[in-house]
């Protein structure tokens, strides 16, 4: 091969590789524009808006960013569309690697009908080979993510397709889990959502539902695990910190529970649930003065919330202010007569006042409502000692 032909050949090979990258990104962009009507951006030479040296071009809703790094064959396509259907995601993903393959195949076999130079025909054949390699490289799922300019990551086309197909299967499991949760079958809900977690199909809703299901089943160690996994997400809310605090409270880890309740109050100041739970934890630690102050804030925030009245009554019983405690107990009972703790505290009130008959009646009711009510068996044993 002559020297000039050699230079022409390798220059053409280099440009063909860049052409495949360009066609690949166009293959993603065009169906995205047609299917979503949303702004779509092609990046040539970068994985996102370049930090320096970029040039931007716009054609309607299509935006193109170009840097000289494109000469080293990197590119990406992104869109503002956030709600593409599964079918549209498949079309958009497949068109990227398939467009250069289709064009290279058509050009090579069409060129064979004409008398063209051997070097040019060789380049067209290599264009087809590069397109085939590019298609295989991009459609074979790879676990290693690509780090984008903004620090986030994405996966290659094959991995994204795998995730789309897997999504259908997991969405059914998710819907079945929701159905089980709504019908009160918490054990099944826990099992189904556990499948999603083990398959790394996770979002904050999955962990929230796992937390609620474990709470309902009183699986406190599980609650702690799921609640704290929930806090790893950016969309964390006050209730997520409350659930984490409740998990620690059930495990008698009161200091950590209070820390989480304080976090929830930072997000939602004056939240009566956070204040009530914090007051309860303080009372369990014997910090009665602090507990009463916090519980009074909870009552001020929502006077019709039964729990802080009951918990404040407990604090008053433990500090010997029985008349005031009785007033809080009666208020709590009027607001919610199905709470085992209010019956327990009535039992404790009568026990402290020497009326063991009434104490037994209330404590037995508390135990029948919830056998796991804290210290109900201890108080029952004490009331039974005539």
C-alpha positions as CSV (number, residue, x, y, z in Angstrom):
1,X,0.0,0.0,0.0
2,X,1.3,3.4,-0.9
3,X,2.2,5.8,1.9
4,X,-0.5,8.2,1.0
5,X,-3.0,5.3,1.0
6,X,-1.8,4.2,4.4
7,X,-2.3,7.7,5.8
8,X,-5.7,7.9,4.2
9,X,-6.6,4.5,5.5
10,X,-5.7,5.1,9.2
11,X,-7.2,8.7,9.1
12,X,-10.4,7.2,7.7
13,X,-10.4,4.5,10.4
14,X,-10.1,7.1,13.1
15,X,-12.9,9.2,11.7
16,X,-15.1,6.1,11.2
17,X,-14.8,5.4,14.9
18,X,-15.9,9.0,15.7
19,X,-18.8,8.6,13.2
20,X,-20.0,5.5,15.0
21,X,-20.0,7.3,18.3
22,X,-21.9,10.3,16.7
23,X,-24.5,7.9,15.1
24,X,-24.9,6.0,18.3
25,X,-25.8,9.2,20.3
26,X,-28.1,10.4,17.4
27,X,-29.7,6.9,17.6
28,X,-30.6,7.6,21.3
29,X,-31.6,11.3,20.8
30,X,-34.0,11.1,17.8
31,X,-36.4,8.5,19.2
32,X,-36.2,10.3,22.6
33,X,-37.3,13.6,21.0
34,X,-40.1,11.9,19.0
35,X,-41.4,9.9,21.9
36,X,-41.2,12.5,24.7
37,X,-41.2,15.9,23.0
38,X,-38.8,16.9,25.8
39,X,-35.4,18.7,25.6
40,X,-32.7,16.1,24.7
41,X,-29.0,16.7,24.8
42,X,-26.1,15.0,23.0
43,X,-22.7,15.2,24.6
44,X,-19.7,14.6,22.3
45,X,-16.4,14.3,24.1
46,X,-17.9,14.3,27.7
47,X,-20.3,12.6,30.0
48,X,-22.3,15.7,30.8
49,X,-21.9,19.5,30.5
50,X,-18.1,19.9,30.1
51,X,-16.2,21.8,32.8
52,X,-14.1,23.6,30.3
53,X,-13.7,24.0,26.5
54,X,-17.2,23.0,25.5
55,X,-19.2,24.4,22.6
56,X,-23.0,24.3,22.6
57,X,-25.4,24.1,19.6
58,X,-29.2,24.0,19.6
59,X,-31.7,22.8,17.1
60,X,-35.2,23.2,18.5
61,X,-35.3,20.9,21.5
62,X,-32.1,19.1,20.6
63,X,-29.0,20.5,22.3
64,X,-25.5,19.4,21.3
65,X,-22.3,19.9,23.5
66,X,-19.0,19.3,21.7
67,X,-15.5,19.2,23.1
68,X,-12.2,18.2,21.4
69,X,-12.2,15.1,23.6
70,X,-14.8,13.8,21.2
71,X,-11.8,12.9,19.0
72,X,-11.1,10.2,21.6
73,X,-14.5,8.7,21.1
74,X,-16.7,9.5,24.1
75,X,-20.3,10.5,24.1
76,X,-23.6,10.5,25.9
77,X,-27.3,11.3,25.4
78,X,-29.6,12.6,28.1
79,X,-33.2,13.9,28.3
80,X,-35.4,16.0,30.6
81,X,-38.1,13.3,30.2
82,X,-38.7,11.5,33.5
83,X,-41.7,9.3,32.9
84,X,-40.9,7.2,29.8
85,X,-42.9,4.0,29.5
86,X,-41.1,0.7,29.5
87,X,-41.7,0.3,25.7
88,X,-40.2,3.8,25.0
89,X,-37.2,3.1,27.2
90,X,-36.5,-0.1,25.2
91,X,-36.8,1.7,21.9
92,X,-34.7,4.7,23.0
93,X,-31.9,2.4,24.4
94,X,-31.8,0.0,21.4
95,X,-31.7,2.6,18.7
96,X,-28.3,3.9,20.0
97,X,-26.2,0.9,19.2
98,X,-28.5,-0.3,16.3
99,X,-28.4,2.9,14.2
100,X,-24.7,2.9,13.3
101,X,-25.0,-0.9,12.6
102,X,-27.9,-0.4,10.2
103,X,-26.2,2.5,8.4
104,X,-22.9,0.7,8.1
105,X,-24.5,-2.5,6.8
106,X,-26.6,-0.5,4.2
107,X,-23.6,1.5,3.0
108,X,-21.2,-1.4,2.7
109,X,-23.6,-3.6,0.7
110,X,-24.7,-0.8,-1.4
111,X,-21.1,0.3,-2.2
112,X,-20.4,-3.2,-3.4
113,X,-22.5,-2.6,-6.4
114,X,-20.2,0.2,-7.6
115,X,-16.6,0.2,-8.8
116,X,-14.8,2.0,-5.9
117,X,-11.2,1.8,-4.9
118,X,-10.0,-1.0,-2.7
119,X,-9.0,1.4,0.1
120,X,-12.4,2.9,0.2
121,X,-14.1,-0.5,0.2
122,X,-11.8,-1.6,2.9
123,X,-12.7,1.4,5.0
124,X,-16.4,0.7,4.5
125,X,-15.9,-2.9,5.6
126,X,-14.1,-1.6,8.7
127,X,-17.0,0.8,9.3
128,X,-19.2,-2.3,9.4
129,X,-16.8,-4.1,11.7
130,X,-16.6,-1.2,14.1
131,X,-20.3,-0.8,14.1
132,X,-20.7,-4.5,14.9
133,X,-18.1,-4.3,17.7
134,X,-19.8,-1.2,19.1
135,X,-23.2,-2.9,19.1
136,X,-21.9,-5.9,20.9
137,X,-19.9,-3.8,23.3
138,X,-22.8,-1.7,24.2
139,X,-25.5,-4.3,24.3
140,X,-23.6,-6.8,26.5
141,X,-24.6,-5.8,30.1
142,X,-21.6,-4.5,32.1
143,X,-21.7,-4.2,35.9
144,X,-19.1,-1.5,36.0
145,X,-20.8,1.9,36.0
146,X,-19.7,5.0,34.0
147,X,-19.0,8.1,36.1
148,X,-20.6,11.2,34.7
149,X,-19.3,14.8,34.9
150,X,-21.6,15.7,37.8
151,X,-20.3,12.8,39.9
152,X,-23.3,10.5,39.4
153,X,-23.0,7.2,37.6
154,X,-24.9,5.3,34.8
155,X,-24.6,2.0,33.1
156,X,-24.1,0.9,29.5
157,X,-27.0,0.2,27.2
158,X,-27.1,-3.5,27.8
159,X,-27.2,-3.1,31.6
160,X,-30.0,-0.4,31.2
161,X,-32.0,-2.8,29.1
162,X,-31.5,-5.5,31.7
163,X,-32.8,-3.2,34.4
164,X,-35.9,-2.2,32.3
165,X,-36.8,-5.9,31.8
166,X,-36.1,-6.7,35.4
167,X,-38.3,-3.7,36.4
168,X,-41.4,-5.4,35.1
169,X,-40.8,-8.5,37.3
170,X,-40.1,-6.4,40.3
171,X,-43.0,-4.1,39.8
172,X,-45.3,-7.1,40.1
173,X,-43.6,-8.1,43.4
174,X,-43.8,-4.5,44.6
175,X,-47.6,-4.3,43.8
176,X,-48.1,-7.7,45.5
177,X,-46.3,-6.4,48.6
178,X,-48.4,-3.2,48.7
179,X,-51.5,-5.4,48.4
180,X,-50.4,-7.6,51.3
181,X,-49.5,-4.5,53.4
182,X,-52.9,-2.9,52.8
183,X,-54.7,-6.1,53.8
184,X,-52.7,-6.5,57.0
185,X,-50.7,-9.5,55.9
186,X,-47.5,-7.9,57.2
187,X,-45.5,-11.2,57.2
188,X,-46.1,-11.6,53.4
189,X,-45.4,-7.9,52.8
190,X,-42.1,-8.3,54.7
191,X,-41.2,-11.3,52.6
192,X,-42.0,-9.7,49.3
193,X,-40.2,-6.4,50.0
194,X,-37.3,-8.5,51.3
195,X,-37.0,-10.0,47.8
196,X,-36.7,-6.6,46.3
197,X,-34.0,-5.6,48.8
198,X,-32.0,-8.8,48.2
199,X,-32.2,-8.1,44.4
200,X,-31.0,-4.5,45.0
201,X,-34.3,-3.2,43.7
202,X,-34.6,-0.5,46.2
203,X,-36.2,2.9,46.7
204,X,-37.2,4.8,49.9
205,X,-40.8,3.5,49.6
206,X,-39.6,-0.1,49.9
207,X,-37.6,0.6,53.1
208,X,-40.5,2.6,54.6
209,X,-42.9,-0.2,54.0
210,X,-40.4,-2.8,55.4
211,X,-40.1,-0.6,58.5
212,X,-43.9,-0.3,59.0
213,X,-44.4,-4.0,58.4
214,X,-41.7,-4.9,60.9
215,X,-43.2,-2.5,63.4
216,X,-46.6,-4.1,63.0
217,X,-45.0,-7.6,63.6
218,X,-42.9,-6.2,66.5
219,X,-39.7,-7.4,64.9
220,X,-37.7,-4.6,66.5
221,X,-34.2,-5.6,65.2
222,X,-35.6,-5.6,61.7
223,X,-37.3,-2.3,62.3
224,X,-34.0,-0.8,63.4
225,X,-32.2,-2.1,60.3
226,X,-34.9,-1.0,57.8
227,X,-35.5,2.4,59.4
228,X,-31.8,3.2,59.3
229,X,-31.5,2.1,55.7
230,X,-34.3,4.5,54.9
231,X,-32.2,7.4,56.3
232,X,-29.6,6.8,53.6
233,X,-31.9,8.3,51.0
234,X,-32.0,12.0,50.0
235,X,-35.8,12.1,50.3
236,X,-35.8,11.4,54.1
237,X,-38.7,12.9,56.0
238,X,-39.5,13.6,59.7
239,X,-41.5,10.3,59.9
240,X,-38.4,8.3,58.8
241,X,-36.5,9.7,61.8
242,X,-39.5,9.0,64.1
243,X,-39.5,5.3,62.9
244,X,-35.8,5.0,63.5
245,X,-36.2,6.5,67.0
246,X,-39.1,4.2,67.7
247,X,-37.0,1.2,66.8
248,X,-34.3,2.2,69.2
249,X,-36.8,2.9,71.9
250,X,-38.3,-0.6,71.5
251,X,-34.8,-1.9,72.0
252,X,-34.3,0.3,75.1
253,X,-31.7,2.4,73.4
254,X,-33.2,5.6,74.6
255,X,-30.3,8.0,73.9
256,X,-30.2,7.0,70.3
257,X,-34.0,7.2,70.1
258,X,-34.0,10.8,71.4
259,X,-31.3,11.8,68.9
260,X,-33.5,10.6,66.1
261,X,-36.6,12.4,67.5
262,X,-34.5,15.6,67.7
263,X,-33.6,15.1,64.0
264,X,-37.3,14.7,63.1
265,X,-38.0,18.0,65.0
266,X,-35.3,19.8,63.0
267,X,-37.3,18.8,59.9
268,X,-40.7,19.4,61.4
269,X,-40.6,21.6,64.5
270,X,-43.4,21.2,66.9
271,X,-44.4,17.8,65.6
272,X,-46.5,16.3,68.4
273,X,-45.6,12.7,67.5
274,X,-41.9,13.5,67.8
275,X,-42.4,15.4,71.0
276,X,-44.5,12.6,72.5
277,X,-42.0,9.9,71.6
278,X,-39.1,12.0,72.9
279,X,-41.0,12.6,76.2
280,X,-41.7,8.9,76.5
281,X,-38.1,8.0,76.1
282,X,-37.0,10.6,78.6
283,X,-39.5,9.2,81.1
284,X,-38.2,5.7,80.5
285,X,-34.7,7.0,81.4
286,X,-36.1,8.5,84.7
287,X,-35.6,12.1,83.5
288,X,-39.1,13.0,84.6
289,X,-38.8,16.8,84.7
290,X,-37.5,17.0,81.1
291,X,-40.1,14.4,80.0
292,X,-43.0,16.4,81.4
293,X,-41.8,19.6,79.7
294,X,-41.6,17.9,76.4
295,X,-44.9,16.1,76.8
296,X,-46.6,19.4,77.7
297,X,-45.3,20.8,74.4
298,X,-46.8,17.8,72.5
299,X,-50.2,18.5,74.2
300,X,-49.9,22.2,73.3
301,X,-49.3,21.2,69.7
302,X,-52.3,18.8,69.6
303,X,-54.6,18.8,72.6
304,X,-56.6,15.9,71.1
305,X,-53.6,13.6,70.8
306,X,-54.2,10.9,73.5
307,X,-50.6,9.6,73.9
308,X,-48.9,12.6,75.5
309,X,-51.7,12.9,78.0
310,X,-51.1,9.3,79.0
311,X,-47.4,9.6,79.1
312,X,-47.5,12.8,81.2
313,X,-49.8,11.0,83.6
314,X,-47.1,8.3,84.0
315,X,-44.5,11.0,84.8
316,X,-46.9,12.5,87.4
317,X,-47.6,9.1,89.0
318,X,-43.9,8.4,89.2
319,X,-43.4,11.8,90.9
320,X,-46.3,11.4,93.3
321,X,-48.8,13.9,91.8
322,X,-51.7,11.6,91.7
323,X,-54.6,14.0,91.4
324,X,-53.1,15.7,88.4
325,X,-52.1,12.3,86.9
326,X,-55.7,11.1,87.2
327,X,-56.9,14.2,85.2
328,X,-54.4,13.3,82.4
329,X,-55.4,9.6,82.4
330,X,-59.1,10.4,82.1
331,X,-58.4,12.8,79.2
332,X,-56.3,10.2,77.5
333,X,-59.0,7.5,78.0
334,X,-61.7,9.8,76.5
335,X,-59.6,10.4,73.4
336,X,-58.6,6.8,72.9
337,X,-59.9,3.9,75.0
338,X,-58.1,1.2,73.0
339,X,-54.6,2.0,74.1
340,X,-53.1,-0.7,76.3
341,X,-50.8,1.9,77.9
342,X,-53.5,4.0,79.3
343,X,-55.0,0.9,81.1
344,X,-51.5,0.0,82.3
345,X,-51.1,3.5,83.8
346,X,-54.5,3.5,85.3
347,X,-53.5,0.2,86.9
348,X,-50.2,1.8,88.1
349,X,-52.2,4.7,89.5
350,X,-54.4,2.5,91.6
351,X,-51.5,0.3,92.6
352,X,-49.6,3.3,93.9
353,X,-52.7,4.4,95.8
354,X,-53.2,0.9,97.4
355,X,-56.3,-0.1,95.5
356,X,-55.1,-3.5,94.2
357,X,-58.5,-4.7,93.1
358,X,-58.9,-1.8,90.6
359,X,-55.2,-2.1,89.7
360,X,-55.7,-5.7,88.7
361,X,-58.7,-4.9,86.7
362,X,-56.9,-2.3,84.6
363,X,-53.7,-4.2,84.3
364,X,-55.4,-7.3,83.1
365,X,-57.2,-5.2,80.5
366,X,-53.9,-3.7,79.4
367,X,-52.4,-7.2,79.1
368,X,-55.4,-8.5,77.0
369,X,-55.0,-5.6,74.6
370,X,-51.2,-6.0,74.3
371,X,-49.3,-8.7,76.1
372,X,-46.0,-6.9,75.3
373,X,-47.0,-3.7,77.1
374,X,-43.8,-2.6,79.0
375,X,-43.8,-3.8,82.6
376,X,-47.4,-4.8,82.7
377,X,-46.5,-8.3,84.0
378,X,-44.3,-6.7,86.7
379,X,-47.2,-4.5,87.9
380,X,-49.6,-7.5,87.7
381,X,-47.3,-9.5,89.9
382,X,-47.1,-6.7,92.4
383,X,-50.9,-6.1,92.4
384,X,-51.5,-9.8,92.9
385,X,-49.5,-9.9,96.2
386,X,-52.2,-9.5,98.9
